[in-house]
Amino acid sequence: MILINEWLPNPVGNDASGEFVELFNSGSAPVNVGGWTLEASAKKPKKISGAIPANGYLVFYRKQTKLVLKNSDEAIALYDAAGRLVDQSSFAGSAPEGKSFSRIAVLITPSSAGGGSASGGSSTSERGRSLIQNFAWGDPTPGVANRVTANTEVTTMNYAFNTPVNHVALGIPAVVAMLLTVAVCVTALVVYSIKTNAELSQLFFE
């Protein structure tokens, strides 16, 4: 089975020289991907070539494929020489600079009728099986096994298809503003309660 294993849409520095897509061959025999294509979003598919050794990797850099990857809301797909979809991967939100979108798990289950997306990852049907793929942002490791640790921007987790993976963290100014807003609302509610209650109003304002 040939899988999209890792891709780097937003490298540090020049995107044109740093972007790459890595494929992984999980089978026990080499696979020639000559005539296969990679496609990003709605862009024109780009031809690729080369042989991937058993349990090995093959990296395609942008300067080879001319495949341009967007830094946000991007999706890529891999097709074989006959035009059949082999694998796909996508993320929503913004790609953190210098981090690659890396495969962290593969779960193969019997596919349901109709196939399609599955909760917890993108799903690719192959010979009556459903491939649920889990990705996370990690340090780029082109040509070798992925390395995703708990201190990366997105920790090991199930990735829901088309669900944003970038969460906005509240800074100190935002927290202070939120607390002030809550305090004003509570004060207004207390004053309103006092004024609408005759006894409390007389006690506090007369």
N, CA and C of each residue as an Amber inpcrd file, in Angstrom:
protein
   618
   0.8460000  -1.1870000   0.0000000   0.0000000   0.0000000   0.0000000
   0.8850000   1.2430000   0.0000000   0.6210000   2.1680000  -0.9190000
   1.3660000   3.4200000  -0.9870000   0.5500000   4.5080000  -0.2920000
   1.1750000   5.2120000   0.6310000   0.4790000   6.2020000   1.4390000
   1.1750000   7.5520000   1.3710000   0.3910000   8.6260000   1.4470000
   0.9510000   9.9500000   1.6750000   1.3620000   9.9710000   3.1450000
   2.6430000  10.0550000   3.4010000   3.1470000   9.8780000   4.7590000
   3.4620000  11.1910000   5.4700000   3.8900000  12.1850000   4.7060000
   4.2990000  13.4520000   5.3100000   4.3610000  14.5180000   4.2250000
   3.9380000  15.7400000   4.5490000   4.0790000  16.8360000   3.5870000
   4.2650000  18.1490000   4.3140000   5.0750000  19.0080000   3.6820000
   5.4860000  20.2660000   4.3040000   4.9910000  21.4410000   3.4580000
   3.8670000  22.0710000   3.8650000   3.3160000  23.1680000   3.0690000
   3.9170000  24.5380000   3.3960000   4.4710000  24.6980000   4.6010000
   4.9510000  26.0200000   5.0330000   6.3360000  25.9180000   5.6640000
   7.3550000  25.6430000   4.8560000   8.7080000  25.5060000   5.4030000
   9.2730000  26.8450000   5.8610000  10.2880000  26.7980000   6.7210000
  10.9980000  28.0150000   7.1070000  11.8050000  28.4800000   5.8960000
  11.7030000  29.7550000   5.5710000  12.4400000  30.2680000   4.4240000
  11.6310000  30.1920000   3.1440000  12.3080000  29.8720000   2.0620000
  11.7090000  29.8660000   0.7340000  10.8170000  28.6390000   0.5300000
   9.5230000  28.8780000   0.2970000   8.5900000  27.7610000   0.0810000
   8.9690000  26.9520000  -1.1540000   9.4210000  27.6310000  -2.1860000
   9.7060000  26.9560000  -3.4630000  10.7910000  25.9010000  -3.3240000
  11.7370000  26.1030000  -2.4190000  12.8340000  25.1460000  -2.2680000
  12.6250000  24.1820000  -1.1020000  11.6560000  24.4800000  -0.2330000
  11.4870000  23.6510000   0.9670000  10.2880000  22.7220000   0.9700000
   9.2610000  23.0240000   0.1920000   8.0520000  22.2020000   0.2080000
   8.3330000  20.7960000  -0.3270000   7.7060000  19.7940000   0.3000000
   7.8600000  18.4280000  -0.2080000   6.6510000  17.5800000   0.1620000
   6.5050000  16.4850000  -0.5510000   5.5150000  15.4540000  -0.2360000
   6.2640000  14.1270000  -0.1710000   6.0490000  13.3820000   0.9010000
   6.7290000  12.0940000   1.0730000   5.7160000  10.9530000   0.9950000
   6.0560000   9.9370000   0.1960000   5.2250000   8.7360000   0.1050000
   5.8990000   7.5870000   0.8490000   5.0700000   6.6820000   1.3680000
   5.5780000   5.5200000   2.1030000   4.9810000   4.2560000   1.5140000
   5.8240000   3.2480000   1.3250000   5.3860000   1.9500000   0.8280000
   5.3180000   0.9860000   2.0090000   4.1030000   0.6300000   2.4270000
   3.9310000  -0.2470000   3.5780000   3.9790000  -1.7250000   3.1970000
   4.1620000  -2.0050000   1.9070000   4.1700000  -3.3890000   1.4380000
   5.5310000  -4.0580000   1.5600000   5.5780000  -5.3190000   1.1430000
   6.7940000  -6.1270000   1.2610000   7.5680000  -6.2090000  -0.0520000
   7.1500000  -5.4340000  -1.0560000   7.8310000  -5.4300000  -2.3550000
   7.9150000  -4.0000000  -2.8700000   8.9470000  -3.6810000  -3.6550000
   9.0710000  -2.3340000  -4.2190000   7.8870000  -2.0080000  -5.1270000
   7.5770000  -0.7150000  -5.2210000   6.4890000  -0.2590000  -6.0840000
   7.0030000   0.8860000  -6.9480000   6.7930000   0.7730000  -8.2620000
   7.1670000   1.8260000  -9.1900000   5.9820000   2.7640000  -9.3620000
   6.1800000   4.0460000  -9.0640000   5.0820000   5.0080000  -9.1460000
   5.1870000   5.8670000 -10.4170000   5.9090000   5.3810000 -11.4100000
   6.0040000   6.0980000 -12.6740000   4.6400000   6.2710000 -13.3100000
   4.3170000   7.4910000 -13.7180000   3.0160000   7.7630000 -14.3120000
   1.9440000   8.1120000 -13.3000000   2.2550000   8.0160000 -12.0010000
   1.3060000   8.4100000 -10.9690000   1.2760000   9.9400000 -10.8870000
   0.2700000  10.4880000 -10.2110000   0.1610000  11.9430000 -10.1030000
  -0.1460000  12.3660000  -8.6760000   0.3260000  13.5630000  -8.3270000
  -0.0190000  14.2330000  -7.0750000  -0.8210000  15.4760000  -7.4230000
  -1.8580000  15.7370000  -6.6530000  -2.7050000  16.9000000  -6.9030000
  -2.9440000  17.6420000  -5.6060000  -2.8170000  18.9660000  -5.6390000
  -3.0810000  19.8020000  -4.4620000  -4.3120000  20.6490000  -4.7190000
  -5.2690000  20.6150000  -3.7640000  -6.5270000  21.3540000  -3.8990000
  -7.1080000  21.1310000  -5.2970000  -7.4310000  22.2280000  -6.0030000
  -8.0350000  22.0740000  -7.3270000  -7.0170000  22.3080000  -8.4350000
  -5.7350000  22.2430000  -8.0920000  -4.6960000  22.5010000  -9.0870000
  -4.5220000  21.3040000 -10.0090000  -3.8670000  21.5510000 -11.1320000
  -3.6330000  20.5070000 -12.1130000  -2.7190000  19.4310000 -11.5350000
  -3.0520000  18.1410000 -11.6930000  -2.2060000  17.0520000 -11.1740000
  -0.8040000  17.1120000 -11.7800000   0.1920000  16.7450000 -10.9690000
   1.5820000  16.7440000 -11.4110000   2.1070000  15.3040000 -11.4650000
   2.7430000  14.9560000 -12.5670000   3.2800000  13.6090000 -12.7480000
   4.4810000  13.3750000 -11.8250000   4.6030000  12.1430000 -11.3240000
   5.7560000  11.7600000 -10.5290000   6.3240000  10.4580000 -11.0890000
   7.5210000  10.1310000 -10.6670000   8.1390000   8.8860000 -11.1040000
   9.1270000   8.4220000 -10.0490000   9.4860000   7.1470000 -10.1180000
  10.4470000   6.5940000  -9.1770000   9.9390000   5.3080000  -8.5610000
  10.8340000   4.5880000  -7.9070000  10.4910000   3.3370000  -7.2310000
  10.6280000   3.5210000  -5.7280000   9.6450000   3.0100000  -5.0040000
   9.6680000   3.0890000  -3.5360000   9.9730000   1.6960000  -2.9990000
  11.0710000   1.5230000  -2.2590000  11.4100000   0.1990000  -1.7410000
  10.3940000  -0.2830000  -0.7160000  10.3780000  -1.5760000  -0.4560000
   9.4890000  -2.1290000   0.5640000   9.7540000  -1.4620000   1.9000000
   8.6960000  -1.0480000   2.5810000   8.8050000  -0.3470000   3.8620000
   9.7460000   0.8490000   3.7600000   9.7370000   1.4940000   2.5990000
  10.6230000   2.6230000   2.3700000   9.8830000   3.8890000   1.9860000
  10.6530000   4.9530000   1.7960000  10.0990000   6.2770000   1.5450000
  10.6430000   6.8410000   0.2370000   9.8600000   7.7510000  -0.3610000
  10.3110000   8.4910000  -1.5240000   9.7890000   9.9150000  -1.3800000
  10.7190000  10.8820000  -1.4530000  10.3790000  12.2840000  -1.2180000
  10.3520000  13.0370000  -2.5470000   9.3060000  13.8240000  -2.7480000
   9.1670000  14.6420000  -3.9450000   9.1550000  16.1120000  -3.5210000
  10.1890000  16.8320000  -3.9130000  10.2770000  18.2510000  -3.6000000
   9.5700000  19.0730000  -4.6750000   9.1630000  20.2540000  -4.2830000
   8.4230000  21.1390000  -5.1880000   9.2160000  21.4380000  -6.4610000
  10.5380000  21.5730000  -6.3370000  11.3500000  21.8820000  -7.5110000
  11.3310000  20.7370000  -8.5280000  10.9830000  19.5160000  -8.0630000
  10.8680000  18.3640000  -8.9690000   9.4800000  18.2870000  -9.6020000
   8.4710000  18.4040000  -8.7630000   7.1000000  18.1680000  -9.2070000
   6.3850000  19.4290000  -9.6960000   6.8740000  20.6120000  -9.2720000
   6.1940000  21.8850000  -9.5580000   4.8380000  21.9580000  -8.8580000
   4.6620000  21.1180000  -7.8310000   3.4070000  21.1000000  -7.0750000
   3.4780000  22.1620000  -5.9800000   2.6020000  23.1500000  -6.0410000
   2.5840000  24.2480000  -5.0790000   1.5620000  23.9450000  -3.9840000
   2.0090000  24.0240000  -2.7310000   1.1380000  23.7470000  -1.5910000
   0.7510000  25.0550000  -0.8980000  -0.5340000  25.2050000  -0.6150000
  -1.0000000  26.3900000   0.1110000  -0.6620000  26.2450000   1.5950000
  -0.5340000  27.3970000   2.2830000  -0.2100000  27.3880000   3.7080000
  -1.4420000  27.2860000   4.5980000  -2.6220000  27.2690000   4.0020000
  -3.8470000  27.1240000   4.7920000  -4.9010000  26.3810000   3.9810000
  -5.7270000  25.6190000   4.7050000  -6.8540000  24.8960000   4.0920000
  -6.4240000  24.1490000   2.8280000  -5.4600000  23.2880000   2.9850000
  -4.9050000  22.5870000   1.8330000  -5.2630000  21.1050000   1.8630000
  -5.3060000  20.5130000   0.6760000  -5.5770000  19.0810000   0.5360000
  -4.7350000  18.5470000  -0.6040000  -4.2040000  17.3380000  -0.4490000
  -3.4610000  16.7030000  -1.5290000  -4.0120000  15.3020000  -1.7590000
  -3.8550000  14.8290000  -2.9800000  -4.3430000  13.4990000  -3.3320000
  -3.3170000  12.8120000  -4.2290000  -3.2560000  11.4930000  -4.1270000
  -2.3460000  10.6710000  -4.9190000  -3.1690000   9.7450000  -5.8040000
  -2.8510000   9.7340000  -7.1210000  -3.5510000   8.8890000  -8.0730000
  -2.5550000   7.9700000  -8.7720000  -2.9910000   6.7460000  -9.0700000
  -2.1030000   5.8360000  -9.7820000  -2.1330000   6.1250000 -11.2840000
  -1.4070000   5.3420000 -12.0610000  -1.2800000   5.5890000 -13.4990000
  -2.6100000   5.4680000 -14.2290000  -3.5650000   4.7350000 -13.6510000
  -4.8860000   4.5760000 -14.2690000  -5.8610000   5.6680000 -13.8290000
  -5.3870000   6.6160000 -13.0050000  -6.2380000   7.7010000 -12.5490000
  -7.0890000   7.3790000 -11.3450000  -6.8040000   6.2440000 -10.6800000
  -7.5750000   5.8650000  -9.4930000  -6.9950000   6.5180000  -8.2490000
  -7.8740000   7.0040000  -7.3610000  -7.4270000   7.6130000  -6.1140000
  -6.7730000   6.5640000  -5.2290000  -5.5420000   6.8260000  -4.8180000
  -4.7960000   5.9000000  -3.9650000  -4.8310000   6.3540000  -2.5150000
  -4.6110000   7.6390000  -2.2870000  -4.5890000   8.1650000  -0.9260000
  -4.8150000   9.6670000  -0.9730000  -5.1980000  10.2380000   0.1780000
  -5.4150000  11.6710000   0.2610000  -5.1910000  12.1480000   1.6830000
  -4.9310000  13.4330000   1.8300000  -4.6970000  14.0290000   3.1470000
  -5.0740000  15.4970000   3.0700000  -5.5840000  16.0650000   4.1540000
  -5.9650000  17.4730000   4.1500000  -5.9420000  18.0370000   5.5580000
  -5.8300000  19.3620000   5.6430000  -5.9530000  20.0380000   6.9240000
  -6.7270000  21.3280000   6.7150000  -7.3730000  21.8220000   7.7670000
  -8.0580000  23.1090000   7.7390000  -7.3600000  24.0370000   8.7170000
  -7.3990000  25.3300000   8.4530000  -6.6740000  26.2810000   9.2800000
  -5.3280000  26.5960000   8.6560000  -4.4190000  27.1390000   9.4560000
  -3.1080000  27.5630000   8.9690000  -2.0320000  26.5700000   9.3650000
  -1.1360000  26.2910000   8.4410000  -0.0180000  25.3840000   8.7100000
   1.0500000  26.1230000   9.5010000   1.4910000  25.6050000  10.6500000
   2.5660000  26.2530000  11.4020000   3.8650000  26.2260000  10.6180000
   4.5930000  27.3190000  10.6600000   5.8310000  27.4130000   9.8910000
   6.8510000  26.3820000  10.3640000   7.4470000  25.6820000   9.4170000
   8.5090000  24.7340000   9.7300000   8.0340000  23.3920000  10.2470000
   6.7230000  23.1500000  10.2320000   6.1850000  21.8790000  10.7000000
   5.5470000  21.1260000   9.5330000   5.7790000  19.8350000   9.4840000
   5.1770000  19.0280000   8.4240000   3.9380000  18.3170000   8.9540000
   2.9950000  18.0630000   8.0550000   1.7870000  17.3280000   8.4140000
   2.1360000  15.8540000   8.2810000   2.2580000  15.1660000   9.4170000
   2.8580000  13.8340000   9.4500000   1.8710000  12.7730000   9.8970000
   1.9270000  11.6400000   9.2170000   1.0770000  10.5100000   9.5910000
   1.5400000   9.9530000  10.9390000   0.5860000   9.7140000  11.8370000
   0.9430000   9.1560000  13.1380000   0.3050000   7.7980000  13.3830000
  -0.6930000   7.4320000  12.5710000  -1.3380000   6.1350000  12.7750000
  -2.1230000   5.7440000  11.5430000  -2.2790000   4.4550000  11.3580000
  -3.1080000   3.9200000  10.2760000  -3.9960000   2.8390000  10.8740000
  -5.2930000   2.9760000  10.6990000  -6.2420000   1.9900000  11.1970000
  -7.0510000   1.4730000  10.0250000  -6.9330000   0.2000000   9.7290000
  -7.6580000  -0.3940000   8.6090000  -8.8210000  -1.2160000   9.1630000
 -10.0250000  -0.8650000   8.7340000 -11.2290000  -1.5410000   9.2120000
 -12.0850000  -1.9190000   8.0070000 -13.0250000  -2.8720000   8.1750000
 -13.9410000  -3.1790000   7.0690000 -14.7150000  -1.9330000   6.6850000
 -14.7580000  -1.6200000   5.3980000 -15.4320000  -0.4020000   4.9530000
 -16.9350000  -0.6090000   4.9270000 -17.6540000   0.4880000   5.2440000
 -19.1100000   0.4420000   5.1640000 -19.5230000   0.7190000   3.7350000
 -20.7820000   0.4500000   3.4420000 -21.2790000   0.6650000   2.0790000
 -21.1520000   2.1250000   1.7110000 -20.6040000   2.3790000   0.5660000
 -20.5000000   3.7510000   0.0750000 -19.1900000   4.4060000   0.4080000
 -18.4420000   3.8610000   1.4130000 -17.1380000   4.4310000   1.7580000
 -17.2880000   5.8520000   2.2470000 -16.3580000   6.7370000   1.8190000
 -16.4130000   8.1400000   2.1830000 -15.6120000   8.4260000   3.4290000
 -15.8470000   9.6030000   4.0170000 -15.0850000  10.0340000   5.1740000
 -15.5420000   9.3100000   6.4270000 -14.6100000   9.1630000   7.3700000
 -14.9280000   8.5270000   8.6420000 -14.5030000   9.4370000   9.7710000
 -15.2010000   9.3650000  10.8830000 -14.8500000  10.1790000  12.0310000
 -13.4610000   9.8030000  12.5170000 -12.6320000  10.8280000  12.7710000
 -11.2930000  10.5620000  13.2710000 -10.2320000  10.6120000  12.2040000
 -10.5600000  10.9100000  10.9700000  -9.5350000  11.0180000   9.9360000
 -10.1310000  10.9160000   8.5530000  -9.2900000  11.1390000   7.5520000
  -9.7750000  10.9530000   6.1910000  -9.7910000   9.4730000   5.8700000
 -10.7120000   9.0720000   5.0420000 -10.9060000   7.6510000   4.7940000
 -10.7170000   7.3230000   3.3270000  -9.9450000   6.2810000   3.0550000
  -9.7400000   5.8180000   1.6890000 -10.1120000   4.3420000   1.6170000
 -10.9940000   3.9980000   0.7050000 -11.4180000   2.6200000   0.5860000
 -10.4600000   1.8460000  -0.3070000 -10.0780000   0.6350000   0.1180000
  -9.2020000  -0.1940000  -0.6960000  -9.5900000  -1.6570000  -0.5120000
 -10.1310000  -2.2460000  -1.5940000 -10.4950000  -3.6560000  -1.5900000
 -11.3800000  -4.0180000  -0.3870000 -12.4330000  -3.2310000  -0.1920000
 -13.3920000  -3.5480000   0.8530000 -12.9510000  -3.1700000   2.2450000
 -11.8620000  -2.3920000   2.3490000 -11.4070000  -1.9650000   3.6610000
 -11.3950000  -0.4420000   3.7360000 -11.5400000   0.0730000   4.9290000
 -11.5280000   1.5050000   5.1250000 -10.2380000   1.8960000   5.8350000
  -9.5220000   2.8720000   5.2740000  -8.2670000   3.3290000   5.8320000
  -8.4920000   4.6550000   6.5520000  -8.4300000   4.6340000   7.8570000
  -8.6160000   5.8500000   8.6440000  -7.2400000   6.3900000   9.0060000
  -6.9610000   7.6270000   8.5880000  -5.6240000   8.1680000   8.7240000
  -5.5760000   9.2720000   9.7720000  -4.5960000   9.2040000  10.6360000
  -4.4150000  10.2010000  11.6710000  -3.1110000  10.9470000  11.4280000
  -3.1870000  12.2750000  11.4030000  -2.0290000  13.1140000  11.1510000
  -1.8570000  14.1120000  12.2960000  -0.6350000  14.6250000  12.4440000
  -0.3500000  15.6870000  13.4030000   0.8130000  16.5080000  12.8720000
   0.9520000  17.7200000  13.3610000   2.0860000  18.5610000  12.9810000
   3.3180000  18.1280000  13.7600000   4.4330000  17.9750000  13.0570000
   5.6750000  17.5560000  13.7080000   6.8840000  18.0920000  12.9710000
   8.0600000  17.7800000  13.4590000   9.2910000  18.2100000  12.7970000
   9.4670000  17.4460000  11.4910000   9.8610000  18.1270000  10.4210000
  10.0440000  17.4580000   9.1280000  11.1130000  16.3740000   9.1970000
  10.8010000  15.2090000   8.6110000  11.7450000  14.0840000   8.5750000
  11.6980000  13.4410000   7.1950000  12.0660000  14.1750000   6.1460000
  11.9810000  13.6030000   4.7990000  12.8860000  12.3930000   4.6210000
  12.3110000  11.2980000   4.1340000  13.0890000  10.1040000   3.8410000
  13.2540000   9.1350000   4.9780000  12.7750000   9.4870000   6.1790000
  12.8800000   8.5890000   7.3400000  11.5570000   8.6010000   8.0920000
  11.4570000   7.7710000   9.1410000  10.2120000   7.6520000   9.9010000
   9.8230000   8.9900000  10.5240000   8.5170000   9.2370000  10.5940000
   8.0160000  10.4820000  11.1700000   8.3330000  10.5550000  12.6550000
   8.5160000  11.7890000  13.1190000   8.7960000  12.0150000  14.5320000
   7.8390000  13.0770000  15.0530000   6.8190000  12.6510000  15.7790000
   5.8310000  13.5520000  16.3540000   5.8310000  13.3450000  17.8510000
   6.0950000  14.4160000  18.6140000   6.1720000  14.3180000  20.0750000
   5.1240000  15.2110000  20.7150000   4.9970000  15.0920000  22.0410000
   3.9640000  15.8300000  22.7630000   4.2200000  17.3310000  22.7890000
   5.4520000  17.7620000  22.4710000   5.7340000  19.1920000  22.5230000
   5.6680000  19.8580000  21.1530000   5.0630000  19.2000000  20.1890000
   4.8100000  19.8400000  18.9010000   3.5130000  20.6330000  19.0130000
   3.2180000  21.4450000  17.9940000   2.0480000  22.3150000  18.0770000
   0.7520000  21.5400000  18.2090000   0.6590000  20.4130000  17.5470000
  -0.5150000  19.5540000  17.6840000  -0.0250000  18.2010000  18.1630000
  -0.4680000  17.7680000  19.3210000  -0.0010000  16.5080000  19.8720000
  -0.6980000  15.3470000  19.1830000  -0.2340000  14.1440000  19.4750000
  -0.8240000  12.9420000  18.8770000  -2.3220000  12.9000000  19.1760000
  -3.1160000  12.8650000  18.1210000  -4.5670000  12.8960000  18.2840000
  -5.2140000  12.4300000  17.0000000  -6.4630000  12.0460000  17.0930000
  -7.2270000  11.7450000  15.8840000  -7.4980000  13.0470000  15.1600000
  -7.3120000  13.0560000  13.8420000  -7.5690000  14.2490000  13.0540000
  -8.8610000  14.0680000  12.2780000  -9.8680000  14.8550000  12.6270000
 -11.1610000  14.7790000  11.9450000 -11.0730000  15.4950000  10.6140000
 -11.5720000  14.8580000   9.5660000 -11.4980000  15.4070000   8.2100000
 -12.1740000  16.7680000   8.1490000 -11.4460000  17.7710000   7.5930000
 -11.9350000  19.1370000   7.4320000 -12.2760000  19.8140000   8.7550000
 -11.5950000  19.4310000   9.8230000 -11.7570000  20.1000000  11.1080000
 -10.5150000  20.9230000  11.3870000 -10.6670000  22.2090000  11.7680000
  -9.4880000  23.0360000  12.0210000  -8.5640000  22.3990000  13.0520000
  -7.2510000  22.4520000  12.7760000  -6.2810000  21.8660000  13.6990000
  -5.5050000  22.9290000  14.4390000  -5.6950000  24.2030000  14.0870000
  -4.9980000  25.2950000  14.7550000  -5.9630000  25.9860000  15.6980000
  -5.6260000  25.9870000  16.9640000  -6.4730000  26.6110000  17.9660000
  -5.8100000  27.9020000  18.4330000  -6.5990000  28.9820000  18.5440000
  -6.0470000  30.2710000  18.9410000  -5.9270000  30.3280000  20.4490000
  -4.7250000  30.5890000  20.9660000  -4.4960000  30.6910000  22.4030000
  -4.7490000  32.1230000  22.8520000  -5.4160000  32.3120000  23.9980000
  -5.6960000  33.6370000  24.5220000  -4.4520000  34.1900000  25.2180000
  -4.0570000  35.4120000  24.8510000  -2.9410000  36.0650000  25.5140000
  -3.4240000  36.8020000  26.7480000  -2.4870000  37.4330000  27.4800000
  -2.8280000  38.1460000  28.7160000  -3.8010000  39.2900000  28.4560000
  -3.5820000  40.1470000  27.4270000  -4.5530000  41.2290000  27.1690000
  -5.9670000  40.7080000  26.9230000  -6.0660000  39.5980000  26.1940000
  -7.3900000  39.0430000  25.9000000  -8.0640000  38.5230000  27.1670000
  -7.2690000  37.9060000  28.0530000  -7.8170000  37.3970000  29.3150000
  -8.3020000  38.5440000  30.1870000  -7.5030000  39.6390000  30.2930000
  -7.8920000  40.8040000  31.1000000  -9.1730000  41.4290000  30.5560000
  -9.2380000  41.5700000  29.2190000 -10.4360000  42.1440000  28.6100000
 -11.6590000  41.2870000  28.8850000 -11.4820000  39.9570000  28.8410000
 -12.5960000  39.0570000  29.0990000 -13.0720000  39.1870000  30.5450000
 -12.1170000  39.2930000  31.5020000 -12.4800000  39.4280000  32.9260000
 -13.1930000  40.7480000  33.1790000 -12.7270000  41.8330000  32.5280000
 -13.3840000  43.1250000  32.6920000 -14.8090000  43.0920000  32.1570000
 -14.9930000  42.4330000  31.0390000 -16.3260000  42.3090000  30.4500000
 -17.2680000  41.5560000  31.3820000 -16.7520000  40.4660000  31.9670000
 -17.5600000  39.6800000  32.9120000 -17.9130000  40.5190000  34.1260000
 -16.9350000  41.2990000  34.6370000 -17.1780000  42.1330000  35.8200000
 -18.2430000  43.1870000  35.5440000 -18.1990000  43.8250000  34.3780000
 -19.1880000  44.8380000  34.0170000 -20.5780000  44.2240000  33.9200000
 -20.6520000  43.0480000  33.3180000 -21.9430000  42.3640000  33.1740000
 -22.5310000  41.9950000  34.5350000 -21.6830000  41.4860000  35.4320000
 -22.1560000  41.1000000  36.7620000 -22.6250000  42.3240000  37.5400000
 -21.8510000  43.4330000  37.4520000 -22.2340000  44.6640000  38.1460000
 -23.5750000  45.1890000  37.6380000 -23.7410000  45.1950000  36.3270000
 -24.9990000  45.6710000  35.7490000 -26.1700000  44.8090000  36.2030000
 -25.9410000  43.4930000  36.2830000 -27.0020000  42.5880000  36.7120000
 -27.3820000  42.8350000  38.1670000 -26.3740000  43.0900000  39.0260000
 -26.6400000  43.3500000  40.4440000 -27.4180000  44.6510000  40.6080000
 -26.9920000  45.7210000  39.9010000 -27.6830000  47.0140000  40.0000000
 -29.1160000  46.8900000  39.5170000 -29.3160000  46.1670000  38.4320000
 -30.6760000  45.9720000  37.9030000 -31.5460000  45.2360000  38.9140000
 -30.9750000  44.2090000  39.5500000 -31.7410000  43.4310000  40.5300000
 -32.1400000  44.2920000  41.7210000 -31.2020000  45.1570000  42.1440000
 -31.4910000  46.0110000  43.2980000 -32.5840000  47.0210000  42.9650000
 -32.4940000  47.6380000  41.7790000 -33.4590000  48.6740000  41.4110000
 -34.8540000  48.1070000  41.1500000 -34.9330000  46.8650000  40.7400000
 -36.2500000  46.2750000  40.4710000 -36.8770000  45.6740000  41.7210000
 -36.1250000  45.6440000  42.8070000 -36.6590000  45.1560000  44.0730000
 -36.8340000  46.3580000  44.9910000 -38.0860000  46.6320000  45.3750000
 -38.3800000  47.8480000  46.1410000 -37.6060000  47.9280000  47.4420000
 -37.5680000  46.8200000  48.2040000 -36.8980000  46.8330000  49.4990000
 -35.3990000  47.0250000  49.3450000 -34.8050000  46.3320000  48.4150000
 -33.3660000  46.4840000  48.1840000 -33.0480000  47.8830000  47.6510000
 -33.9130000  48.4120000  46.7960000 -33.6960000  49.7370000  46.2410000
 -33.7210000  50.7760000  47.3260000 -34.6980000  50.6600000  48.2760000
 -34.7900000  51.5990000  49.3840000 -33.5820000  51.4740000  50.2860000
 -33.1090000  50.2560000  50.4810000 -31.9680000  50.0170000  51.3650000
 -30.6900000  50.6270000  50.7930000 -30.4630000  50.4810000  49.5060000
 -29.1900000  50.8980000  48.9010000 -29.2080000  52.3320000  48.3580000
 -30.4010000  52.8400000  47.9170000 -30.4040000  54.1270000  47.2370000
 -31.1540000  55.2190000  47.9920000 -31.8150000  54.9380000  49.1060000
 -32.5140000  55.9700000  49.8670000 -32.0020000  55.9920000  51.2950000
